Amino acid sequence: MKKLLSVLFVCSLVLSGCGGSSDSDDKKLTVLTNSGYPPYEMVDENGDLYGFDIDVMTRAAEIAGYEIEWKDMDFDAIPESLNQGKGDVAIAGMTPSAERAEKVDFSEMYYTSDSMKNVVLVKEGSDLQTTADLKGKNVGIQMGTVQELVVDNMQEDYDLSFKKLKTYADLVQELNKGVIDAMIVEQATAIDLMKSNDGLRYYILEEGDELAGNAMAFKKDSELKADFDKAINEMKESGELDELIQKWFTE
């Protein structure tokens, strides 16, 4: 907060008294996301966010009548940040789960697909070909993701060791250096990582449930959920969501 010059001066700036807020302030939302997760959220050479989720949220907020301000942060910090009031809504390729639903409320699904599978991303020269080949290997996953839960559940049966990092860029670096043997990621993410990193391939992971889809997240009992559910359904009915899916998920 800027320097406090006087209580009376500050109060005079906020309508006619302390604690008031303008309609424009009420219509401005802080949206939490986590970049470095292609094709959902990425950052271009100018430092601007772009991707499927960015397009979805931008349009949904427009329909619901809100202005937005983006806040890029670590994925695993998003639920607590929502509940602490550091953001109003989050969109980050987030899959609803029972565990997450204890901390946040989810919107209607804005993306579901039969091809939302977990895959094993490896270097092209790797001898890993099947899920069984992962036994005794060192696997990388992004912290706080559904893939982390899958690998945790596999650990005992497959004698896995794993490295949990905050970004996929760091995990790819570790994979290329040979620090980890493989990464567990969503198929769409693997495809985009292969486009920007030569010498990688993937195969389907035959463990864990397939991802159900993605939804926006809100703090518990947020009134915003109804506004964005309505916007998402309007985008589905108009065909706008299908157009964005075609744009971002076509190989």
C-alpha positions as CSV (number, residue, x, y, z in Angstrom):
1,M,0.0,0.0,0.0
2,K,1.2,3.5,-0.8
3,K,2.4,5.7,2.0
4,L,-0.3,6.8,4.4
5,L,-0.3,10.6,4.4
6,S,-3.4,11.0,6.6
7,V,-6.4,9.1,7.5
8,L,-8.7,11.8,6.3
9,F,-7.0,12.0,2.9
10,V,-7.2,8.3,2.3
11,C,-10.8,8.1,3.3
12,S,-11.7,10.9,0.9
13,L,-10.3,8.8,-2.0
14,V,-12.7,5.9,-1.4
15,L,-16.1,7.3,-2.4
16,S,-17.6,9.2,0.6
17,G,-16.1,7.2,3.4
18,C,-13.5,4.6,4.5
19,G,-14.1,1.0,3.5
20,G,-16.2,1.7,0.4
21,S,-15.4,0.3,-3.1
22,S,-16.4,1.3,-6.6
23,D,-18.4,-0.8,-9.0
24,S,-15.3,-1.1,-11.2
25,D,-13.3,-2.6,-8.3
26,D,-16.1,-5.1,-7.7
27,K,-15.9,-6.2,-11.3
28,K,-12.1,-6.7,-11.3
29,L,-10.9,-10.2,-10.5
30,T,-7.4,-11.6,-9.8
31,V,-7.0,-14.9,-11.7
32,L,-4.4,-17.3,-10.5
33,T,-2.6,-19.6,-13.0
34,N,0.7,-21.5,-13.5
35,S,2.6,-21.0,-16.7
36,G,4.9,-23.5,-18.3
37,Y,2.1,-26.0,-18.8
38,P,1.6,-26.3,-22.5
39,P,-0.8,-25.9,-24.2
40,Y,-2.8,-24.6,-21.3
41,E,-0.7,-21.7,-19.9
42,M,2.6,-20.4,-21.5
43,V,4.5,-17.2,-21.6
44,D,5.7,-15.6,-24.8
45,E,8.9,-13.6,-25.5
46,N,7.2,-10.4,-24.2
47,G,6.3,-12.0,-20.9
48,D,2.6,-12.3,-21.8
49,L,0.5,-15.3,-20.9
50,Y,-1.1,-17.3,-23.7
51,G,-2.7,-20.7,-24.2
52,F,-5.9,-22.6,-24.1
53,D,-6.8,-21.7,-20.5
54,I,-5.9,-18.1,-21.1
55,D,-8.3,-17.9,-24.0
56,V,-11.0,-19.7,-22.0
57,M,-10.8,-17.4,-19.0
58,T,-10.5,-14.3,-21.0
59,R,-13.7,-15.1,-22.9
60,A,-15.6,-16.4,-19.9
61,A,-14.8,-13.3,-17.9
62,E,-16.0,-11.1,-20.7
63,I,-19.3,-13.0,-20.9
64,A,-19.7,-12.8,-17.1
65,G,-18.9,-9.1,-17.1
66,Y,-15.6,-9.1,-15.2
67,E,-12.2,-7.5,-15.9
68,I,-9.3,-9.8,-14.9
69,E,-5.7,-9.4,-13.8
70,W,-3.5,-12.4,-14.1
71,K,-1.2,-13.7,-11.3
72,D,1.3,-16.4,-12.2
73,M,2.3,-18.7,-9.4
74,D,3.4,-22.2,-8.3
75,F,0.7,-24.7,-9.1
76,D,0.8,-26.4,-5.7
77,A,0.2,-23.0,-4.0
78,I,-3.0,-22.2,-5.9
79,P,-5.7,-23.8,-3.5
80,E,-4.3,-22.1,-0.4
81,S,-3.9,-18.8,-2.2
82,L,-7.6,-18.8,-3.2
83,N,-8.6,-19.4,0.4
84,Q,-6.3,-16.7,1.7
85,G,-7.9,-14.2,-0.6
86,K,-4.8,-13.8,-2.9
87,G,-6.9,-14.6,-5.9
88,D,-10.6,-14.8,-6.8
89,V,-10.5,-17.6,-9.3
90,A,-7.9,-20.0,-10.7
91,I,-7.5,-21.7,-14.1
92,A,-4.5,-23.9,-14.5
93,G,-5.4,-27.1,-16.3
94,M,-6.8,-28.3,-12.9
95,T,-8.6,-31.6,-12.7
96,P,-11.2,-31.8,-9.9
97,S,-10.6,-34.5,-7.3
98,A,-12.1,-35.5,-4.0
99,E,-8.9,-34.2,-2.2
100,R,-8.9,-30.9,-4.0
101,A,-12.7,-30.4,-3.6
102,E,-12.1,-30.3,0.2
103,K,-10.1,-27.1,-0.3
104,V,-11.8,-25.3,-3.2
105,D,-15.0,-25.3,-5.2
106,F,-14.9,-26.2,-8.9
107,S,-16.8,-24.8,-11.8
108,E,-18.5,-26.8,-14.5
109,M,-16.0,-28.7,-16.6
110,Y,-14.7,-26.6,-19.5
111,Y,-12.6,-29.3,-21.1
112,T,-13.1,-33.1,-21.3
113,S,-11.6,-35.5,-23.7
114,D,-11.2,-39.2,-24.2
115,S,-7.6,-38.6,-25.0
116,M,-6.7,-37.0,-21.7
117,K,-4.3,-39.7,-20.7
118,N,-1.2,-39.8,-18.5
119,V,1.9,-40.7,-20.5
120,V,5.5,-41.5,-19.9
121,L,7.9,-38.9,-21.5
122,V,11.4,-40.1,-22.2
123,K,14.4,-39.4,-24.3
124,E,14.3,-41.0,-27.8
125,G,17.2,-43.3,-27.0
126,S,15.6,-44.6,-23.8
127,D,15.0,-48.3,-23.5
128,L,11.7,-47.6,-21.6
129,Q,8.8,-48.9,-23.7
130,T,6.1,-50.0,-21.3
131,T,4.7,-49.2,-17.8
132,A,6.5,-52.3,-16.4
133,D,9.8,-50.9,-17.6
134,L,9.4,-48.1,-15.0
135,K,10.2,-50.5,-12.1
136,G,13.1,-49.2,-10.1
137,K,13.4,-46.0,-12.2
138,N,13.7,-42.4,-11.1
139,V,10.6,-40.5,-12.3
140,G,9.9,-36.8,-12.5
141,I,6.5,-35.1,-11.8
142,Q,5.2,-31.6,-11.2
143,M,4.3,-30.9,-7.6
144,G,0.6,-30.7,-6.8
145,T,-0.6,-32.4,-10.0
146,V,-2.9,-35.4,-10.6
147,Q,0.2,-37.1,-12.0
148,E,1.9,-36.8,-8.6
149,L,-1.0,-38.8,-7.0
150,V,-0.6,-41.4,-9.7
151,V,3.1,-41.8,-9.1
152,D,2.6,-41.9,-5.3
153,N,0.2,-44.8,-5.8
154,M,2.7,-46.6,-8.0
155,Q,5.7,-46.2,-5.8
156,E,5.5,-49.3,-3.7
157,D,4.6,-51.7,-6.5
158,Y,7.1,-50.3,-8.9
159,D,9.9,-49.5,-6.5
160,L,10.0,-46.0,-7.8
161,S,12.1,-43.1,-6.7
162,F,10.9,-39.7,-8.0
163,K,11.8,-36.0,-8.2
164,K,9.1,-33.5,-7.7
165,L,9.7,-30.0,-9.2
166,K,7.6,-27.0,-9.7
167,T,7.9,-26.6,-13.5
168,Y,8.0,-28.8,-16.5
169,A,10.9,-26.8,-17.9
170,D,13.0,-27.9,-14.9
171,L,11.9,-31.5,-15.3
172,V,12.8,-31.6,-19.0
173,Q,16.2,-30.3,-18.1
174,E,16.6,-33.0,-15.5
175,L,15.5,-35.6,-18.1
176,N,17.9,-34.4,-20.7
177,K,20.8,-34.5,-18.2
178,G,19.9,-38.0,-17.2
179,V,19.0,-37.1,-13.6
180,I,15.6,-38.7,-14.1
181,D,14.7,-41.6,-16.4
182,A,11.2,-40.4,-17.3
183,M,8.5,-37.8,-16.7
184,I,4.8,-38.5,-16.1
185,V,2.6,-35.9,-17.8
186,E,-0.7,-35.4,-19.6
187,Q,-0.6,-36.4,-23.2
188,A,-1.4,-32.9,-24.5
189,T,1.5,-31.5,-22.5
190,A,3.9,-34.2,-23.7
191,I,3.0,-33.3,-27.3
192,D,3.8,-29.6,-26.7
193,L,7.0,-30.3,-24.8
194,M,8.2,-32.5,-27.7
195,K,7.6,-29.6,-30.1
196,S,9.9,-27.3,-28.2
197,N,12.4,-29.9,-27.1
198,D,14.1,-32.2,-29.6
199,G,14.8,-35.8,-28.9
200,L,11.8,-36.8,-26.8
201,R,9.1,-39.3,-27.2
202,Y,6.2,-40.7,-25.1
203,Y,4.1,-43.8,-24.5
204,I,0.8,-44.3,-22.7
205,L,1.0,-45.0,-18.9
206,E,-1.2,-48.0,-18.1
207,E,-1.7,-47.1,-14.4
208,G,-4.1,-44.7,-12.7
209,D,-7.4,-43.3,-13.8
210,E,-7.6,-41.2,-17.0
211,L,-8.1,-37.5,-16.3
212,A,-11.8,-36.5,-16.1
213,G,-11.4,-33.0,-17.4
214,N,-10.5,-29.5,-16.3
215,A,-12.4,-26.9,-14.3
216,M,-11.9,-23.5,-12.8
217,A,-11.4,-23.3,-9.0
218,F,-12.8,-20.9,-6.4
219,K,-12.5,-20.5,-2.7
220,K,-15.2,-22.4,-0.8
221,D,-18.8,-20.9,-1.2
222,S,-17.7,-18.3,-3.7
223,E,-20.6,-16.5,-5.4
224,L,-18.4,-16.2,-8.5
225,K,-18.9,-19.9,-9.3
226,A,-22.4,-19.4,-10.5
227,D,-21.4,-16.5,-12.9
228,F,-18.6,-18.6,-14.4
229,D,-20.7,-21.8,-14.7
230,K,-23.2,-19.8,-16.7
231,A,-20.4,-18.4,-18.9
232,I,-18.9,-21.8,-19.5
233,N,-22.3,-23.3,-20.5
234,E,-22.9,-20.4,-22.8
235,M,-19.5,-21.0,-24.5
236,K,-20.4,-24.7,-24.9
237,E,-23.8,-23.9,-26.4
238,S,-22.3,-21.3,-28.8
239,G,-19.5,-23.6,-30.0
240,E,-16.8,-21.2,-28.8
241,L,-15.3,-23.8,-26.5
242,D,-15.1,-26.4,-29.3
243,E,-13.3,-23.8,-31.5
244,L,-10.7,-23.2,-28.7
245,I,-10.2,-26.9,-28.2
246,Q,-9.7,-27.3,-31.9
247,K,-7.2,-24.4,-31.9
248,W,-5.0,-25.7,-29.0
249,F,-5.4,-29.5,-29.1
250,T,-4.9,-30.3,-32.8
251,E,-1.5,-32.0,-33.3
